């Protein structure tokens, strides 16, 4: 099984720390593939690098765009990576 996570806030916060702990535990199980999409580099991507977890920065996914447009853009990147 593979799991795709989308994180729109990569800076240090309680939510980011909880997210990292969740992803790390899933990743350590070994039987679940983990991939993260983030809007920019920051604390989160630094920690993902440390853990060896794959991620992709897609700057166009921010909170100002509707969820439907975000999802369509994300699918485009997954199917046709740049």
C-alpha positions in Angstrom: 0.0 0.0 0.0 1.1 3.5 -0.7 0.1 6.7 1.1 0.3 10.2 -0.2 0.4 13.1 2.3 0.0 16.7 1.4 1.5 19.3 3.8 0.8 23.0 3.2 2.8 24.3 6.2 6.4 23.1 6.3 7.7 25.3 9.1 8.1 24.4 12.7 4.8 24.0 14.6 3.0 21.5 16.8 1.1 20.2 13.9 4.2 19.7 11.8 5.9 17.8 14.6 2.9 15.6 15.1 2.7 15.1 11.3 6.4 14.0 11.2 5.9 11.6 14.1 2.9 10.0 12.2 4.8 9.7 8.9 7.8 8.3 10.7 5.9 5.6 12.4 4.1 4.6 9.1 7.4 4.7 7.2 9.2 2.5 9.8 6.6 -0.3 9.4 8.2 -1.0 6.0 5.1 -2.4 4.3 3.5 1.0 3.5 5.1 3.4 1.0 5.0 7.0 2.1 5.3 10.0 -0.2 4.9 13.6 0.9 4.0 16.7 -1.2 4.9 20.1 0.4 4.5 23.7 -0.8 8.0 24.8 0.0 11.1 23.7 1.8 11.4 24.2 5.5 11.6 22.4 8.9 9.5 19.6 7.6 11.6 18.9 4.5 14.8 19.1 6.5 13.4 16.4 8.9 12.1 14.3 5.9 15.7 14.4 4.5 17.1 13.2 7.8 14.6 10.3 7.8 15.2 9.4 4.1 11.5 9.9 3.3 10.6 10.9 -0.3 8.9 14.2 -0.9 8.2 16.6 -3.8 7.9 20.4 -3.5 5.0 21.8 -5.5 4.8 25.5 -4.9 1.4 25.9 -6.6 -0.4 24.2 -3.8 -1.1 26.9 -1.3 -4.1 27.8 0.9 -5.4 30.5 -1.5 -6.5 28.1 -4.2 -9.6 25.9 -4.0 -9.3 22.3 -3.0 -10.5 21.0 -6.3 -7.9 23.0 -8.3 -5.2 21.8 -5.9 -6.2 18.2 -6.3 -6.2 18.5 -10.1 -2.8 20.1 -10.1 -1.5 17.4 -7.7 -2.8 14.6 -9.9 -1.0 16.2 -12.9 2.3 16.2 -11.0 1.8 12.6 -9.9 0.9 11.3 -13.3 3.3 13.6 -15.3 6.2 14.5 -13.0 8.3 17.5 -14.0 
